Amino acid sequence: MQNSSTPLSFTKMHGLGNDFVMLDCIRHAAPPEAALSDLSQRVCDRHFGVGGDGLILILEDDEADYRMRMFNPDGSESEMCGNGIRCFGKYLFDAALIEAKAISVATMQGLQHIEIVPGQNRGTNPLQVRVDMGAPRLLRSQIPMLIHNG
């Protein structure tokens, strides 16, 4: 586990009201697996940490172009986050890690596809990063949920 005196290189990004602490685990060493839950809790704390709705790891992947892992402020790992994956794509573009306008990203929810939409008359900065999240599930019977009694 990284202690509080270990330097941590990160980028803070936001998308539609959600903010994320991004860790580039391609250019920098990834934190140890055993430390990720605790690190997420400490980093996402808005009073004593950087503050954020999640900690996102940017990783290489064997099957997809990249892999995204996201940890919630409570330390649990999230399957996917729409605003998070959009920030993920923007980070890849800004860091010149991608040249393609469409890439695949492995997540715990499965393979996601994002598209970089360049802005007009704004140099190389994209106006949008799109992700197809599929049709929304709005009925309770369609939404998986675990209920803990006690």
N, C-alpha and C positions, 0 to 999 in steps of 0.2 A: 504494500500500500504506500502511496506517496504521502509523505508527511507534509505538514503545512509550510515547511521551509523549502520544499522541492519546487523549483520553477516549473510552471505549466504554461506552454504556449497555446493560446486559444484565440478564437474569433467569435465575437458576439454578433448575432444576426437576428432579425425579426421579420415576421411575415404575418400580415393581417391581425395584429394584436398579440401574437405569440412570439416569445423571444427564446433564443436557444444559444447555448454555449457549444461551439463547434471545435472538435479536436481533430486536427489533420494527422491521422495515424499512418499516412503514406510518407510524409516528409519528416515526421517526428515519431519517436518510439511510442507505441501504445501503452497506456497504463496497464499494470497487471490485471488479469481477469478478476482475481479475487478482490481487487480494490474498486471495481467499477461502481458497485451499488453505493458504497460509502462516499466515493468521490462525487457521484451525482448528487447525493444529499447535501454535501458540503458546498459544492460549486453552485448549485441551484438555489441555495438559501439566499433570500433577498435581503436579509439583515446582516449576515456575516460572510456571505460568499459573493460571487459575481452576480448571482440572481438570474433565474430563467425558468422557463416552462419545461426545459429538458436539456440533457447533455447528449449531443450527437457525435458519434464517432464516424469518421470518414476513412473507409478501409478499402483495400484492394480485394478482389474476389476472383475465384477461378471460373465461375459460371457466367457472371454478369460483368458489365464494365466496372462497377464499383459495388460496395456493400455499405449499407447504412445501419448502424445500431443506435437506438435511442433509449435513454434511461430517463424516467420521470423524476421529479423532485423528491419523491418518497423512496427512490432507489430501485424501484421495480423496472424491468425492461419492457418497453412498449413494442407492440408488433409493427406499428406504422403510425405516421402522423403526416397529414396532407401538407400543412404549413411547414413542417420540419423538412420534408423531402424537397419542397420548393427551395428552401434556404440551402439545402444540401446541393442542389443543382446550381444555384447562384454562386455558392462557394467554389465549386469545381470550375465554373466559367471564369470567375474573377481571379482564381489562382492559376489560370492557364493549364489546368489539368485535363481539359477536354478541348477538342477542336470540333467534334461532331455536334450537330444541332439536336440530335436525339440519342439518348443513352439508356441503358438498362441498369437498374439498381436492385440488388438483392436486399430484401428485408425479411423480418420474421413472418410477415404476412404473405410473402411470396415475391415474385419478380414484378417490379414496377417500371414503367417507362416514363421518362421525363423528356420534355422538349424545351429547348432554349429558343425564345422568340426575340430576335434582335430588335432594338428600338430604332426608330427612324431619326436621322440627324442627331444622334446622341453618341457618336463614336462607336465603341465596341460594347458599351454597357447594355445588357438586355433589359427590355421593359418587363418581360414576363418569363416565368418558368412555369410550364404547364405540366400537370400530371393527371392522368386519367384514373380516377379513384373508383370508377365503376358506378353503377346505379346505387343511389342511397337506399339503405334498408331502414324503413320508418316504422314498421310494425314490430311490436315487442317480441312476437313469436319468431321473427327473423334475426333477432340480435342475441348472440350467445352471451350468457351471463352466468357466473358462479355466485351462489349465495351462501354465505357463511353464517350459520346460526350460532349465537353465543357471543 
